[in-house]
């Protein structure tokens, strides 16, 4: 389980189509989800509105609908607790991954927008790649979460775990090594090349899990186009998503994909319009395996 934080400066928020929020609020803090379906994402926020702005003014924003006012403060510095529906492709995709979640710490403040999400490394990689297509974050950071519930699932298979633990217990990862790979393979009754190949694969999986969400992720052109197509189909099928901001963001993502293809001289593969983000995640997992 990982946590990744993405930050955009205030002057760059127009690129992800939320700049109008700056005209309404001095600060907005994400507190929790109320409802989380891809086409109905409702969240509890604390809004610190600008002087002279009313809560009803939030409804003027294409990407936010006020659902309920939980607490309206008489003191502006205390903030208002408001449930809003989010209408934005980034939140929509986050809900569709079925594994990544925005968490408290996500906020808009005097510095810019901080978007903090948690989830498995592969799904964070997908989200990071999509964010880069929208507008590359000014700053990205990631960390491991020390969560070990009873139903914890390792990123390694059972056989990989046994092999890695055997190598570890016998000193293969000690500095200096207490055992050579030839001796290790003899004790296991396997060919040296087989043990070496498996340990290299295990090390690659672990390194990818640690660092993948911290890197400048570039999705394969065919995967990027599939994701954008799924967002566009959502927009066409859902009236509430058909906003000018949504359309501009989709077009910007398309333009960025074409620009990267041109710069890297890569050709698009034929795209199946039914290809979902979940399928792309599976392909990413197969690439690592």
C-alpha positions in Angstrom: 0.0 0.0 0.0 1.4 3.4 -1.0 0.4 7.0 -0.7 1.3 9.5 -3.4 0.9 13.3 -3.2 0.7 15.5 -6.3 1.0 19.3 -6.3 0.1 22.0 -8.8 0.9 25.7 -8.2 -2.1 28.1 -8.2 -1.2 29.7 -11.5 -1.3 26.3 -13.2 -4.7 25.2 -12.0 -6.3 26.3 -15.3 -4.6 23.4 -17.0 -6.7 21.0 -15.0 -9.8 23.0 -15.2 -10.4 24.0 -11.6 -9.0 27.6 -11.7 -12.5 29.1 -11.2 -12.5 27.7 -7.6 -9.9 30.3 -6.8 -12.6 33.0 -7.4 -14.8 31.4 -4.8 -12.6 30.0 -2.0 -9.4 31.0 -0.2 -9.0 27.4 1.0 -10.8 24.1 0.5 -10.0 20.9 2.4 -11.2 17.4 1.5 -12.5 15.5 4.6 -14.1 12.3 3.4 -16.2 10.5 0.8 -20.0 10.4 1.2 -20.7 8.4 -2.0 -18.2 7.0 -4.4 -19.5 5.7 -7.7 -17.7 6.7 -10.9 -20.7 8.9 -12.0 -21.8 10.0 -8.6 -18.8 11.1 -6.4 -20.0 13.0 -3.3 -17.5 14.4 -0.8 -17.5 16.3 2.4 -15.4 19.5 2.2 -14.5 22.4 4.5 -14.8 25.6 2.5 -13.2 28.9 3.5 -15.0 31.2 1.2 -13.7 34.6 0.0 -15.2 37.7 1.4 -18.6 38.5 -0.2 -19.0 35.0 -1.6 -22.0 32.9 -0.7 -22.3 29.1 -0.4 -24.8 29.2 -3.3 -22.0 30.7 -5.5 -20.3 27.3 -5.5 -23.0 26.0 -7.8 -21.7 28.4 -10.4 -18.7 26.1 -10.9 -19.1 23.4 -13.6 -17.2 20.8 -11.6 -19.0 21.1 -8.2 -22.6 20.8 -7.2 -23.7 21.6 -3.6 -25.7 18.6 -2.2 -26.1 19.6 1.4 -24.7 22.2 3.9 -23.7 20.3 7.1 -22.6 23.4 9.0 -22.6 27.0 8.0 -20.3 29.0 10.2 -20.9 32.6 11.3 -17.1 33.0 11.4 -15.4 32.9 8.0 -12.1 31.7 9.6 -13.9 28.5 10.8 -15.0 27.3 7.4 -18.3 25.7 6.2 -18.9 22.0 6.1 -20.5 21.2 2.7 -21.2 18.0 0.8 -20.6 18.5 -2.9 -20.8 16.3 -6.0 -17.5 16.4 -8.0 -17.8 16.4 -11.8 -14.2 16.0 -13.0 -12.5 13.3 -15.1 -9.6 12.9 -12.5 -12.0 12.1 -9.7 -14.1 9.9 -12.0 -11.1 7.8 -13.0 -9.9 7.6 -9.4 -13.3 6.0 -8.5 -13.1 3.6 -11.5 -9.7 2.2 -10.5 -11.5 0.4 -7.6 -8.4 0.7 -5.4 -7.2 4.3 -5.1 -8.7 6.8 -2.8 -8.3 10.5 -2.1 -7.5 11.1 1.6 -7.5 14.0 4.0 -4.5 16.2 3.2 -5.9 16.9 -0.2 -6.6 20.6 -0.3 -6.5 23.9 -2.2 -4.7 26.6 -0.3 -2.6 29.8 -0.9 0.2 27.7 -2.5 -1.9 25.6 -4.9 -3.6 22.2 -5.2 -2.4 19.2 -3.2 -4.0 15.9 -4.3 -3.2 12.9 -2.0 -4.3 9.4 -2.9 -3.6 6.0 -1.5 -3.7 2.6 -3.1 -1.6 -0.2 -4.7 1.5 0.9 -6.6 0.3 -0.2 -10.0 -3.0 1.8 -9.7 -1.1 4.8 -8.4 1.1 4.5 -11.5 -2.0 4.6 -13.7 -3.3 7.7 -11.9 0.1 9.4 -12.1 0.3 8.8 -15.8 -3.2 10.3 -16.4 -2.4 13.3 -14.3 0.7 13.9 -16.4 -1.4 13.9 -19.5 -3.7 16.6 -18.0 -0.9 18.8 -16.6 2.4 17.5 -15.2 2.4 18.2 -11.4 4.9 20.7 -10.1 5.9 18.3 -7.3 5.3 14.6 -6.6 6.1 12.5 -3.6 5.3 9.0 -2.4 5.7 6.9 0.7 5.0 3.4 1.9 2.1 2.9 4.3 2.7 0.5 7.2 -0.6 -1.2 7.0 -0.6 -4.9 7.7 -4.2 -6.1 8.0 -4.9 -9.8 8.4 -6.0 -10.1 4.8 -2.8 -8.4 3.6 -1.8 -9.6 0.1 1.9 -9.5 -0.8 2.9 -8.2 -4.3 4.9 -11.4 -4.5 3.5 -14.9 -5.2 3.7 -17.5 -2.5 6.6 -19.2 -4.3 8.4 -15.9 -4.8 8.0 -15.2 -1.1 9.4 -18.6 -0.1 12.4 -18.1 -2.4 13.1 -14.6 -1.3 12.9 -15.6 2.4 15.1 -18.6 1.9 17.7 -16.4 0.2 17.4 -13.8 2.9 17.6 -16.3 5.8 20.8 -17.8 4.3 22.5 -14.5 4.0 22.3 -13.9 0.3 21.4 -10.3 0.9 23.9 -9.7 3.7 26.8 -7.4 3.1 29.1 -9.1 2.5 27.0 -12.1 1.2 27.2 -15.1 3.5 26.3 -17.4 0.6 26.8 -17.4 -3.2 24.1 -18.0 -5.6 25.7 -21.3 -6.7 25.6 -22.6 -3.2 22.0 -21.3 -2.8 20.9 -23.1 -5.9 22.5 -26.3 -4.8 20.7 -26.2 -1.4 17.4 -25.6 -3.2 18.1 -28.3 -5.8 17.5 -25.9 -8.7 19.7 -24.7 -11.6 21.8 -21.7 -10.9 20.3 -19.8 -13.9 16.8 -20.5 -12.6 17.4 -19.2 -9.1 19.2 -16.1 -10.5 16.4 -15.4 -12.9 13.7 -15.7 -10.2 15.7 -13.5 -7.7 16.2 -10.8 -10.4 12.5 -10.8 -11.1 11.6 -10.6 -7.4 14.0 -7.7 -6.9 12.5 -5.9 -9.9 8.9 -6.3 -8.5 10.0 -4.9 -5.2 11.9 -2.0 -6.6 9.0 -1.1 -8.9 6.6 -1.2 -5.9 8.8 1.2 -4.0 9.6 3.7 -6.7 7.0 3.5 -9.5 4.6 6.1 -8.1 7.5 8.5 -7.6 8.7 8.5 -11.2 7.6 10.6 -14.1 5.1 8.0 -15.4 4.5 7.8 -19.1 1.6 5.6 -20.2 2.0 3.7 -23.5 0.2 5.7 -26.2 -2.4 3.0 -26.8 -3.2 2.8 -23.1 -3.4 6.6 -22.8 -5.7 6.9 -25.7 -7.9 4.1 -24.3 -8.2 5.9 -20.9 -9.1 9.2 -22.5 -11.7 7.4 -24.7 -13.3 5.9 -21.6 -13.5 9.3 -20.1 -15.0 10.7 -23.2 -17.7 8.0 -23.4 -18.6 8.6 -19.7 -19.0 12.3 -20.6 -21.3 11.5 -23.6 -23.4 9.0 -21.6 -23.8 11.2 -18.5 -25.5 14.6 -18.8 -23.9 16.0 -15.7 -20.4 15.4 -17.1 -21.0 17.3 -20.3 -19.4 20.5 -19.1 -17.2 22.9 -21.1 -14.4 22.3 -18.6 -14.6 18.5 -19.0 -14.5 18.9 -22.8 -11.5 21.2 -22.7 -9.6 18.8 -20.4 -10.4 15.8 -22.6 -9.2 17.7 -25.7 -6.0 18.9 -23.9 -5.2 15.3 -22.9 -5.7 14.2 -26.5 -3.4 17.0 -27.7 -0.7 16.0 -25.1 -0.8 12.4 -26.3 -0.4 13.4 -29.9 2.5 15.7 -28.9 4.3 12.9 -27.1 3.8 10.6 -30.0 5.2 13.2 -32.4 8.2 13.9 -30.1 8.9 10.2 -29.6 7.9 9.1 -33.2 5.6 6.4 -31.8 2.7 5.1 -33.8 -0.7 4.3 -32.1 -2.0 0.8 -32.1 -5.6 0.2 -33.0 -7.8 0.9 -29.9 -10.7 -1.1 -28.7 -13.2 1.3 -27.4 -14.3 -1.3 -24.8 -10.8 -1.3 -23.2 -11.3 -0.2 -19.6 -8.7 1.2 -17.1 -8.9 -2.2 -15.2 -7.7 -4.0 -18.4 -4.8 -1.5 -18.7 -3.8 -2.2 -15.1 -3.7 -5.9 -15.8 -1.4 -5.2 -18.8 0.9 -3.1 -16.6 1.0 -5.9 -14.0 2.0 -8.4 -16.7 4.7 -6.1 -17.9 6.2 -6.1 -14.5 5.8 -9.8 -13.9 
